[in-house]
Amino acid sequence: MGILMARVGITVPDDRRAGVLAGFQELTGMAALMRQPRDAAAEPAAMFDLAAVLREH
């Protein structure tokens, strides 16, 4: 990660390095999940039922 940051000219302060590294690891994990084949059931719904959204619980 340090090499990537240096390559684009970003300097991360020492006190924030652990948090940036944790975020970087989470992001790379999510990106790996996105690069897998998915079926139609994995896609978000393009429709919703307004009555269900407005229903009181």
PDB file with SEQRES, HELIX, SHEET and CRYST1 records, atoms N, CA, C and O in Angstrom:
SEQRES   1 A   57  MET GLY ILE LEU MET ALA ARG VAL GLY ILE THR VAL PRO          
SEQRES   2 A   57  ASP ASP ARG ARG ALA GLY VAL LEU ALA GLY PHE GLN GLU          
SEQRES   3 A   57  LEU THR GLY MET ALA ALA LEU MET ARG GLN PRO ARG ASP          
SEQRES   4 A   57  ALA ALA ALA GLU PRO ALA ALA MET PHE ASP LEU ALA ALA          
SEQRES   5 A   57  VAL LEU ARG GLU HIS                                          
HELIX    1 AA1 GLY A    2  VAL A    8  1                                   7    
HELIX    2 AA2 ASP A   14  ARG A   16  5                                   3    
HELIX    3 AA3 ARG A   17  MET A   34  1                                  18    
HELIX    4 AA4 ALA A   40  ALA A   42  5                                   3    
HELIX    5 AA5 LEU A   50  LEU A   54  1                                   5    
CRYST1    1.000    1.000    1.000  90.00  90.00  90.00 P 1           1          
ATOM      1  N   MET A   1       0.823  -1.179   0.000  1.00  0.00           N  
ATOM      2  CA  MET A   1       0.000   0.000   0.000  1.00  0.00           C  
ATOM      3  C   MET A   1       0.875   1.252   0.000  1.00  0.00           C  
ATOM      4  O   MET A   1       0.547   2.238  -0.661  1.00  0.00           O  
ATOM      5  N   GLY A   2       1.956   1.219   0.719  1.00  0.00           N  
ATOM      6  CA  GLY A   2       2.843   2.373   0.765  1.00  0.00           C  
ATOM      7  C   GLY A   2       3.375   2.750  -0.600  1.00  0.00           C  
ATOM      8  O   GLY A   2       3.500   3.932  -0.921  1.00  0.00           O  
ATOM      9  N   ILE A   3       3.689   1.749  -1.401  1.00  0.00           N  
ATOM     10  CA  ILE A   3       4.190   1.998  -2.760  1.00  0.00           C  
ATOM     11  C   ILE A   3       3.116   2.655  -3.615  1.00  0.00           C  
ATOM     12  O   ILE A   3       3.394   3.588  -4.368  1.00  0.00           O  
ATOM     13  N   LEU A   4       1.880   2.161  -3.493  1.00  0.00           N  
ATOM     14  CA  LEU A   4       0.776   2.750  -4.265  1.00  0.00           C  
ATOM     15  C   LEU A   4       0.533   4.200  -3.871  1.00  0.00           C  
ATOM     16  O   LEU A   4       0.320   5.056  -4.729  1.00  0.00           O  
ATOM     17  N   MET A   5       0.566   4.470  -2.581  1.00  0.00           N  
ATOM     18  CA  MET A   5       0.350   5.838  -2.117  1.00  0.00           C  
ATOM     19  C   MET A   5       1.468   6.761  -2.600  1.00  0.00           C  
ATOM     20  O   MET A   5       1.207   7.878  -3.047  1.00  0.00           O  
ATOM     21  N   ALA A   6       2.698   6.297  -2.509  1.00  0.00           N  
ATOM     22  CA  ALA A   6       3.823   7.115  -2.963  1.00  0.00           C  
ATOM     23  C   ALA A   6       3.753   7.361  -4.466  1.00  0.00           C  
ATOM     24  O   ALA A   6       4.110   8.435  -4.948  1.00  0.00           O  
ATOM     25  N   ARG A   7       3.288   6.351  -5.200  1.00  0.00           N  
ATOM     26  CA  ARG A   7       3.206   6.472  -6.654  1.00  0.00           C  
ATOM     27  C   ARG A   7       2.244   7.566  -7.092  1.00  0.00           C  
ATOM     28  O   ARG A   7       2.470   8.228  -8.104  1.00  0.00           O  
ATOM     29  N   VAL A   8       1.165   7.759  -6.328  1.00  0.00           N  
ATOM     30  CA  VAL A   8       0.189   8.793  -6.683  1.00  0.00           C  
ATOM     31  C   VAL A   8       0.405  10.089  -5.904  1.00  0.00           C  
ATOM     32  O   VAL A   8      -0.360  11.042  -6.050  1.00  0.00           O  
ATOM     33  N   GLY A   9       1.457  10.120  -5.069  1.00  0.00           N  
ATOM     34  CA  GLY A   9       1.804  11.353  -4.376  1.00  0.00           C  
ATOM     35  C   GLY A   9       1.028  11.619  -3.109  1.00  0.00           C  
ATOM     36  O   GLY A   9       0.910  12.772  -2.693  1.00  0.00           O  
ATOM     37  N   ILE A  10       0.491  10.580  -2.477  1.00  0.00           N  
ATOM     38  CA  ILE A  10      -0.264  10.764  -1.237  1.00  0.00           C  
ATOM     39  C   ILE A  10       0.634  10.425  -0.054  1.00  0.00           C  
ATOM     40  O   ILE A  10       1.280   9.377  -0.030  1.00  0.00           O  
ATOM     41  N   THR A  11       0.668  11.315   0.916  1.00  0.00           N  
ATOM     42  CA  THR A  11       1.421  11.087   2.143  1.00  0.00           C  
ATOM     43  C   THR A  11       0.433  10.831   3.274  1.00  0.00           C  
ATOM     44  O   THR A  11      -0.431  11.662   3.553  1.00  0.00           O  
ATOM     45  N   VAL A  12       0.565   9.675   3.922  1.00  0.00           N  
ATOM     46  CA  VAL A  12      -0.323   9.326   5.027  1.00  0.00           C  
ATOM     47  C   VAL A  12       0.428   9.567   6.337  1.00  0.00           C  
ATOM     48  O   VAL A  12       1.504   9.009   6.547  1.00  0.00           O  
ATOM     49  N   PRO A  13      -0.136  10.395   7.213  1.00  0.00           N  
ATOM     50  CA  PRO A  13       0.517  10.630   8.505  1.00  0.00           C  
ATOM     51  C   PRO A  13       0.628   9.326   9.299  1.00  0.00           C  
ATOM     52  O   PRO A  13      -0.223   8.444   9.182  1.00  0.00           O  
ATOM     53  N   ASP A  14       1.674   9.217  10.101  1.00  0.00           N  
ATOM     54  CA  ASP A  14       1.907   7.993  10.864  1.00  0.00           C  
ATOM     55  C   ASP A  14       0.738   7.621  11.763  1.00  0.00           C  
ATOM     56  O   ASP A  14       0.433   6.438  11.913  1.00  0.00           O  
ATOM     57  N   ASP A  15       0.077   8.604  12.364  1.00  0.00           N  
ATOM     58  CA  ASP A  15      -1.029   8.303  13.277  1.00  0.00           C  
ATOM     59  C   ASP A  15      -2.290   7.818  12.553  1.00  0.00           C  
ATOM     60  O   ASP A  15      -3.222   7.342  13.200  1.00  0.00           O  
ATOM     61  N   ARG A  16      -2.330   7.930  11.241  1.00  0.00           N  
ATOM     62  CA  ARG A  16      -3.498   7.471  10.469  1.00  0.00           C  
ATOM     63  C   ARG A  16      -3.188   6.257   9.593  1.00  0.00           C  
ATOM     64  O   ARG A  16      -4.080   5.712   8.943  1.00  0.00           O  
ATOM     65  N   ARG A  17      -1.955   5.849   9.580  1.00  0.00           N  
ATOM     66  CA  ARG A  17      -1.529   4.761   8.701  1.00  0.00           C  
ATOM     67  C   ARG A  17      -2.292   3.457   8.979  1.00  0.00           C  
ATOM     68  O   ARG A  17      -2.683   2.769   8.036  1.00  0.00           O  
ATOM     69  N   ALA A  18      -2.508   3.107  10.245  1.00  0.00           N  
ATOM     70  CA  ALA A  18      -3.212   1.863  10.589  1.00  0.00           C  
ATOM     71  C   ALA A  18      -4.654   1.883  10.070  1.00  0.00           C  
ATOM     72  O   ALA A  18      -5.140   0.882   9.543  1.00  0.00           O  
ATOM     73  N   GLY A  19      -5.329   3.016  10.219  1.00  0.00           N  
ATOM     74  CA  GLY A  19      -6.705   3.128   9.735  1.00  0.00           C  
ATOM     75  C   GLY A  19      -6.792   3.075   8.219  1.00  0.00           C  
ATOM     76  O   GLY A  19      -7.699   2.453   7.666  1.00  0.00           O  
ATOM     77  N   VAL A  20      -5.859   3.720   7.554  1.00  0.00           N  
ATOM     78  CA  VAL A  20      -5.835   3.704   6.084  1.00  0.00           C  
ATOM     79  C   VAL A  20      -5.552   2.284   5.584  1.00  0.00           C  
ATOM     80  O   VAL A  20      -6.157   1.827   4.615  1.00  0.00           O  
ATOM     81  N   LEU A  21      -4.630   1.598   6.253  1.00  0.00           N  
ATOM     82  CA  LEU A  21      -4.318   0.228   5.864  1.00  0.00           C  
ATOM     83  C   LEU A  21      -5.529  -0.683   6.053  1.00  0.00           C  
ATOM     84  O   LEU A  21      -5.810  -1.519   5.193  1.00  0.00           O  
ATOM     85  N   ALA A  22      -6.245  -0.534   7.160  1.00  0.00           N  
ATOM     86  CA  ALA A  22      -7.444  -1.344   7.402  1.00  0.00           C  
ATOM     87  C   ALA A  22      -8.494  -1.089   6.317  1.00  0.00           C  
ATOM     88  O   ALA A  22      -9.105  -2.029   5.810  1.00  0.00           O  
ATOM     89  N   GLY A  23      -8.702   0.177   5.965  1.00  0.00           N  
ATOM     90  CA  GLY A  23      -9.654   0.504   4.896  1.00  0.00           C  
ATOM     91  C   GLY A  23      -9.224  -0.049   3.552  1.00  0.00           C  
ATOM     92  O   GLY A  23     -10.051  -0.525   2.774  1.00  0.00           O  
ATOM     93  N   PHE A  24      -7.933   0.015   3.280  1.00  0.00           N  
ATOM     94  CA  PHE A  24      -7.394  -0.526   2.036  1.00  0.00           C  
ATOM     95  C   PHE A  24      -7.632  -2.035   1.950  1.00  0.00           C  
ATOM     96  O   PHE A  24      -8.008  -2.550   0.898  1.00  0.00           O  
ATOM     97  N   GLN A  25      -7.411  -2.738   3.063  1.00  0.00           N  
ATOM     98  CA  GLN A  25      -7.626  -4.192   3.074  1.00  0.00           C  
ATOM     99  C   GLN A  25      -9.095  -4.538   2.868  1.00  0.00           C  
ATOM    100  O   GLN A  25      -9.410  -5.479   2.140  1.00  0.00           O  
ATOM    101  N   GLU A  26      -9.995  -3.795   3.496  1.00  0.00           N  
ATOM    102  CA  GLU A  26     -11.429  -4.021   3.299  1.00  0.00           C  
ATOM    103  C   GLU A  26     -11.830  -3.770   1.848  1.00  0.00           C  
ATOM    104  O   GLU A  26     -12.588  -4.543   1.263  1.00  0.00           O  
ATOM    105  N   LEU A  27     -11.320  -2.694   1.279  1.00  0.00           N  
ATOM    106  CA  LEU A  27     -11.656  -2.344  -0.098  1.00  0.00           C  
ATOM    107  C   LEU A  27     -11.162  -3.398  -1.087  1.00  0.00           C  
ATOM    108  O   LEU A  27     -11.886  -3.766  -2.012  1.00  0.00           O  
ATOM    109  N   THR A  28      -9.939  -3.884  -0.898  1.00  0.00           N  
ATOM    110  CA  THR A  28      -9.432  -4.913  -1.813  1.00  0.00           C  
ATOM    111  C   THR A  28     -10.220  -6.206  -1.662  1.00  0.00           C  
ATOM    112  O   THR A  28     -10.416  -6.921  -2.644  1.00  0.00           O  
ATOM    113  N   GLY A  29     -10.675  -6.519  -0.456  1.00  0.00           N  
ATOM    114  CA  GLY A  29     -11.521  -7.701  -0.260  1.00  0.00           C  
ATOM    115  C   GLY A  29     -12.854  -7.570  -0.970  1.00  0.00           C  
ATOM    116  O   GLY A  29     -13.322  -8.524  -1.591  1.00  0.00           O  
ATOM    117  N   MET A  30     -13.470  -6.403  -0.888  1.00  0.00           N  
ATOM    118  CA  MET A  30     -14.744  -6.177  -1.574  1.00  0.00           C  
ATOM    119  C   MET A  30     -14.566  -6.202  -3.090  1.00  0.00           C  
ATOM    120  O   MET A  30     -15.417  -6.728  -3.808  1.00  0.00           O  
ATOM    121  N   ALA A  31     -13.472  -5.638  -3.573  1.00  0.00           N  
ATOM    122  CA  ALA A  31     -13.221  -5.636  -5.015  1.00  0.00           C  
ATOM    123  C   ALA A  31     -13.072  -7.063  -5.534  1.00  0.00           C  
ATOM    124  O   ALA A  31     -13.534  -7.373  -6.632  1.00  0.00           O  
ATOM    125  N   ALA A  32     -12.436  -7.929  -4.759  1.00  0.00           N  
ATOM    126  CA  ALA A  32     -12.281  -9.325  -5.176  1.00  0.00           C  
ATOM    127  C   ALA A  32     -13.640 -10.012  -5.282  1.00  0.00           C  
ATOM    128  O   ALA A  32     -13.848 -10.834  -6.174  1.00  0.00           O  
ATOM    129  N   LEU A  33     -14.562  -9.686  -4.385  1.00  0.00           N  
ATOM    130  CA  LEU A  33     -15.906 -10.275  -4.447  1.00  0.00           C  
ATOM    131  C   LEU A  33     -16.660  -9.808  -5.690  1.00  0.00           C  
ATOM    132  O   LEU A  33     -17.445 -10.563  -6.265  1.00  0.00           O  
ATOM    133  N   MET A  34     -16.423  -8.574  -6.100  1.00  0.00           N  
ATOM    134  CA  MET A  34     -17.124  -8.038  -7.267  1.00  0.00           C  
ATOM    135  C   MET A  34     -16.648  -8.665  -8.569  1.00  0.00           C  
ATOM    136  O   MET A  34     -17.370  -8.637  -9.565  1.00  0.00           O  
ATOM    137  N   ARG A  35     -15.460  -9.223  -8.578  1.00  0.00           N  
ATOM    138  CA  ARG A  35     -14.905  -9.790  -9.805  1.00  0.00           C  
ATOM    139  C   ARG A  35     -15.280 -11.249 -10.008  1.00  0.00           C  
ATOM    140  O   ARG A  35     -14.647 -11.935 -10.811  1.00  0.00           O  
ATOM    141  N   GLN A  36     -16.286 -11.740  -9.306  1.00  0.00           N  
ATOM    142  CA  GLN A  36     -16.719 -13.122  -9.442  1.00  0.00           C  
ATOM    143  C   GLN A  36     -17.999 -13.181 -10.260  1.00  0.00           C  
ATOM    144  O   GLN A  36     -18.786 -12.234 -10.261  1.00  0.00           O  
ATOM    145  N   PRO A  37     -18.207 -14.300 -10.958  1.00  0.00           N  
ATOM    146  CA  PRO A  37     -19.465 -14.442 -11.707  1.00  0.00           C  
ATOM    147  C   PRO A  37     -20.659 -14.463 -10.744  1.00  0.00           C  
ATOM    148  O   PRO A  37     -20.594 -15.071  -9.676  1.00  0.00           O  
ATOM    149  N   ARG A  38     -21.721 -13.808 -11.125  1.00  0.00           N  
ATOM    150  CA  ARG A  38     -22.936 -13.771 -10.311  1.00  0.00           C  
ATOM    151  C   ARG A  38     -24.128 -14.123 -11.176  1.00  0.00           C  
ATOM    152  O   ARG A  38     -24.137 -13.851 -12.377  1.00  0.00           O  
ATOM    153  N   ASP A  39     -25.130 -14.729 -10.565  1.00  0.00           N  
ATOM    154  CA  ASP A  39     -26.359 -15.021 -11.301  1.00  0.00           C  
ATOM    155  C   ASP A  39     -27.367 -13.884 -11.073  1.00  0.00           C  
ATOM    156  O   ASP A  39     -27.084 -12.925 -10.354  1.00  0.00           O  
ATOM    157  N   ALA A  40     -28.523 -14.005 -11.684  1.00  0.00           N  
ATOM    158  CA  ALA A  40     -29.525 -12.940 -11.598  1.00  0.00           C  
ATOM    159  C   ALA A  40     -30.008 -12.716 -10.171  1.00  0.00           C  
ATOM    160  O   ALA A  40     -30.397 -11.600  -9.825  1.00  0.00           O  
ATOM    161  N   ALA A  41     -29.992 -13.747  -9.338  1.00  0.00           N  
ATOM    162  CA  ALA A  41     -30.463 -13.609  -7.956  1.00  0.00           C  
ATOM    163  C   ALA A  41     -29.555 -12.704  -7.138  1.00  0.00           C  
ATOM    164  O   ALA A  41     -29.996 -12.162  -6.124  1.00  0.00           O  
ATOM    165  N   ALA A  42     -28.318 -12.524  -7.538  1.00  0.00           N  
ATOM    166  CA  ALA A  42     -27.381 -11.678  -6.801  1.00  0.00           C  
ATOM    167  C   ALA A  42     -27.515 -10.204  -7.165  1.00  0.00           C  
ATOM    168  O   ALA A  42     -26.948  -9.347  -6.486  1.00  0.00           O  
ATOM    169  N   GLU A  43     -28.241  -9.904  -8.204  1.00  0.00           N  
ATOM    170  CA  GLU A  43     -28.403  -8.517  -8.639  1.00  0.00           C  
ATOM    171  C   GLU A  43     -29.460  -7.822  -7.794  1.00  0.00           C  
ATOM    172  O   GLU A  43     -30.426  -8.462  -7.380  1.00  0.00           O  
ATOM    173  N   PRO A  44     -29.304  -6.537  -7.528  1.00  0.00           N  
ATOM    174  CA  PRO A  44     -30.313  -5.830  -6.735  1.00  0.00           C  
ATOM    175  C   PRO A  44     -31.618  -5.702  -7.508  1.00  0.00           C  
ATOM    176  O   PRO A  44     -31.629  -5.657  -8.738  1.00  0.00           O  
ATOM    177  N   ALA A  45     -32.699  -5.645  -6.776  1.00  0.00           N  
ATOM    178  CA  ALA A  45     -34.016  -5.524  -7.405  1.00  0.00           C  
ATOM    179  C   ALA A  45     -34.151  -4.159  -8.071  1.00  0.00           C  
ATOM    180  O   ALA A  45     -33.724  -3.143  -7.522  1.00  0.00           O  
ATOM    181  N   ALA A  46     -34.737  -4.148  -9.238  1.00  0.00           N  
ATOM    182  CA  ALA A  46     -34.970  -2.896  -9.954  1.00  0.00           C  
ATOM    183  C   ALA A  46     -36.372  -2.377  -9.669  1.00  0.00           C  
ATOM    184  O   ALA A  46     -36.741  -1.301 -10.138  1.00  0.00           O  
ATOM    185  N   MET A  47     -37.153  -3.129  -8.907  1.00  0.00           N  
ATOM    186  CA  MET A  47     -38.534  -2.746  -8.601  1.00  0.00           C  
ATOM    187  C   MET A  47     -38.744  -2.842  -7.095  1.00  0.00           C  
ATOM    188  O   MET A  47     -38.046  -3.591  -6.411  1.00  0.00           O  
ATOM    189  N   PHE A  48     -39.695  -2.092  -6.590  1.00  0.00           N  
ATOM    190  CA  PHE A  48     -40.069  -2.215  -5.191  1.00  0.00           C  
ATOM    191  C   PHE A  48     -41.551  -1.938  -5.069  1.00  0.00           C  
ATOM    192  O   PHE A  48     -42.152  -1.320  -5.948  1.00  0.00           O  
ATOM    193  N   ASP A  49     -42.132  -2.392  -3.988  1.00  0.00           N  
ATOM    194  CA  ASP A  49     -43.557  -2.218  -3.720  1.00  0.00           C  
ATOM    195  C   ASP A  49     -43.702  -1.041  -2.758  1.00  0.00           C  
ATOM    196  O   ASP A  49     -43.304  -1.141  -1.597  1.00  0.00           O  
ATOM    197  N   LEU A  50     -44.263   0.064  -3.224  1.00  0.00           N  
ATOM    198  CA  LEU A  50     -44.374   1.270  -2.409  1.00  0.00           C  
ATOM    199  C   LEU A  50     -45.199   0.998  -1.159  1.00  0.00           C  
ATOM    200  O   LEU A  50     -44.902   1.554  -0.102  1.00  0.00           O  
ATOM    201  N   ALA A  51     -46.226   0.160  -1.248  1.00  0.00           N  
ATOM    202  CA  ALA A  51     -47.046  -0.153  -0.080  1.00  0.00           C  
ATOM    203  C   ALA A  51     -46.192  -0.839   0.993  1.00  0.00           C  
ATOM    204  O   ALA A  51     -46.354  -0.562   2.182  1.00  0.00           O  
ATOM    205  N   ALA A  52     -45.296  -1.721   0.588  1.00  0.00           N  
ATOM    206  CA  ALA A  52     -44.437  -2.393   1.557  1.00  0.00           C  
ATOM    207  C   ALA A  52     -43.453  -1.424   2.196  1.00  0.00           C  
ATOM    208  O   ALA A  52     -43.126  -1.558   3.375  1.00  0.00           O  
ATOM    209  N   VAL A  53     -42.982  -0.452   1.429  1.00  0.00           N  
ATOM    210  CA  VAL A  53     -42.034   0.522   1.957  1.00  0.00           C  
ATOM    211  C   VAL A  53     -42.718   1.433   2.974  1.00  0.00           C  
ATOM    212  O   VAL A  53     -42.127   1.779   3.997  1.00  0.00           O  
ATOM    213  N   LEU A  54     -43.952   1.816   2.694  1.00  0.00           N  
ATOM    214  CA  LEU A  54     -44.665   2.760   3.560  1.00  0.00           C  
ATOM    215  C   LEU A  54     -45.440   2.081   4.684  1.00  0.00           C  
ATOM    216  O   LEU A  54     -46.021   2.764   5.527  1.00  0.00           O  
ATOM    217  N   ARG A  55     -45.459   0.764   4.711  1.00  0.00           N  
ATOM    218  CA  ARG A  55     -46.223  -0.003   5.711  1.00  0.00           C  
ATOM    219  C   ARG A  55     -45.693   0.314   7.110  1.00  0.00           C  
ATOM    220  O   ARG A  55     -44.485   0.382   7.340  1.00  0.00           O  
ATOM    221  N   GLU A  56     -46.637   0.506   8.038  1.00  0.00           N  
ATOM    222  CA  GLU A  56     -46.245   0.713   9.436  1.00  0.00           C  
ATOM    223  C   GLU A  56     -46.014  -0.641  10.083  1.00  0.00           C  
ATOM    224  O   GLU A  56     -46.728  -1.605   9.806  1.00  0.00           O  
ATOM    225  N   HIS A  57     -45.024  -0.702  10.935  1.00  0.00           N  
ATOM    226  CA  HIS A  57     -44.688  -1.978  11.583  1.00  0.00           C  
ATOM    227  C   HIS A  57     -45.348  -2.081  12.919  1.00  0.00           C  
ATOM    228  O   HIS A  57     -45.183  -3.084  13.613  1.00  0.00           O  
TER     229      HIS A  57                                                      
END                                                                             
